[in-house]
Amino acid sequence: YYENNTAENIFSSYGFQSMAADEAMQIAKSMSIKKMGNENAIVATWFAFAGVKDISNEWTEISVTLLDTFFNEINYPVEEREIVKVAISNAVENKFADTKVQKIVCDAINSRLAWPDFLENILLLKEEINRLTANERDELFYLKYYRDLFLKRRYYTKYANEIYIIHRDKNLELLDKRNHNLEAYEKKITIKQTKPQSET
């Protein structure tokens, strides 16, 4: 899916999901987990945003179809498929992660909050989502969406808490600064536009 749709997906692209999957592998290595659990975590991370065209807290029917197609094409063990789907659903909907697989997937997906070039990624996301949904949401909309993620998302594993937290906190500071500057600019523009012509 990602290899065939790189032209249409800037942020939720092969490169983006590859980075998340790499994080899932690193987290899994730091834990005692069986091989199939490791596979389940990586597959769940890969497909968490498959087919997603808008910011959402739900896993879409398109995403489910893409995952089922993948399962069938490679004869993924039937008894493991629900484990993958539940891990994705928990991560996307921000439900509490109970199992090792769920914790790995949640932390791998939320590692994006600690990635370098975080603000640049938000701008790419803005352009991608607005184009795919024919919207004109401004940057503040996406900054506020991500700030909500910072406040509501947690890390479960020792690896994530040791590696991601410091970078996550720095990105939150950058986001808040950018958000403050944009709000101040918009307020200034609004005041200027509402002044009587003789005062401008």
N, C-alpha and C positions, 0 to 999 in steps of 0.2 A: 504493500500500500504506500509506504513512505517513499520508496524508490521511484514509484510511478507517479507521485504527486508533488514532487519537489517544486515544480513551477507554480503551483497553486498554494503552497503552504510555506510561508516565510518562517514563522516561529515554530508551529507544530509540524516540523519537517523531519526528514530522516535524521539530519544532524542533531536536532533538538532531542528526539527520542533516543538516539544513539548515546548522547551524553547521559540521559537519565538512566538508560540501561547499564551503562558503564558504572554509574554510581550504585545501582542495585547489585552488581557483581562485587564491587568493593565492600559494600556493607555485608553481603552474604559471606564473603571471605573472612570477615571479622567475627562471624558467629559460628556456632556449631549447628549446622543444618545439613540435612540429607541432600543428595544430588537432585532428587525430584523436587524438593522444596526450593532449591536454588533455581531450577528451571522454571518452576511456577512463578517465582518472584520476577524473574527477568521477562518472561512472556507477559505477565500482567503489567509491568512497567511499560513495555513496548506498546501495548495496545490501549493504554489508559486514555489516550487522546485521539485514537484512530477515528477518522470521520467527523471529528468535532469541528464545527464551523462557527461557534459562538461561545462566549464565556458562559459556563453553566455549572451547576452543582449536581447534574444528573448525567448518568451514562446513557448515551442515545441508542436507539434501535439500530442505527447504521453501524455504530461501534460494535454492538453485539453480533450483527451479521458478519462484519469483517472478521471478528475473532472466531466465530463458528466456521467460517470458510477456511481460515488458517488451520484450525483444529482438524477439520476433515481432510485437508490437503496433505497434512503430514502424519495423519493417524495418531493424533495426540491422545494419550491414555484417557479413556472416558471418565475414569474415577478421579482424575485430576482436574477436569475442566471446570467444575463448579468451584473448586478452590481458587482457581485463577479469577473467575468472574466475581466471586465474593471479595477477593482482595482488591480488585479494581473498583468495585462499587463502594467499598469502605473508604478507599483513598479519595475518590472523587467527591463523595458525599460527606467526607470528614467524620466518619463514624469511628468509634474507638477500635484500635487495632488489638486483637486478642492473640493472634498467632504470630510466629516468627515470619512467615511469608507476608502477612498483612503489614507487619511493622517494617519490613524491608521495602515493600512497595510504597508505603506512605512516606518513608524517609527519602527514598530515591526520587519520588515525584516532587516532594517539597524541598529537595536539595536545590531546585531552581532559585529559591529565595536567597541562596548563598552564592550563586554563580557570579563570575566576573561579568562586567558589562551589563549589569542588571537593568539600569535605566534604558540603555540602548535596546535591550530585548523588549521592554515594555512598548517602546515606540514601534518596533517591528510588529509586535502583537496588535497594536492599535491599527496599523495599516492593513494587516492581514484580515483581521476580524471585520473591520469596516468595509473592506472590499467584498468579502464573502457574504456579508449580510446586508449590503447596500445601506449602511448606516454612516452617520457623520459624528459619532461620539468623539468628544474631545479628549485630550490627554489626561485631564483631571479625572474623568470617568474611570480610566484604567488605573491611574495611580490610587484612587480610592478603593478600587476592587482589590488591588494587590495589598494595600495596607490592611484591608480586612483579612486577607490570607495570613499576613504576619501576626495578627492578633489572635486568630482562631486556630492556626495550625501549630502542631507541636512535633518534636522529634522523639522517637521511641528508643532507638538503639544507642548504645554507648558510642559507637563509631560516629553517628550523626551529631550527637551532642558534643563530642570532642572536636570534630572537624568542621562542621557547618556553622555552629552558633556564632563564632566571632565574625565570620563573613556575613552571616545573616543580619547581625546587629548593625554592621557597617552599611549594608544595603538599605536597611530601614532608615538609618540616619540620612542617607542620600535621598531616599524617597520623600521623607518628611520635608527636607530642605527644598526639593524641587516642587513639591506640592504647595509649600508656603509661598515660594516665589511666583508661581503661576496664579495662585489665588490673589496675591497682592497686585499683580499686573492686571488681571481681569477686573479687579475692583477699581483700579486707577482708570482703566478704559471706560468703565461704566459711569464713573463720576464725571469724566470729561464729556461723555456723550449726553449726559442729562443736564449739564450746565446750560443756562440760557446763552444764546449766540453772542450777546454783548460781553459776557464774562470770559469767553474763550479766546 
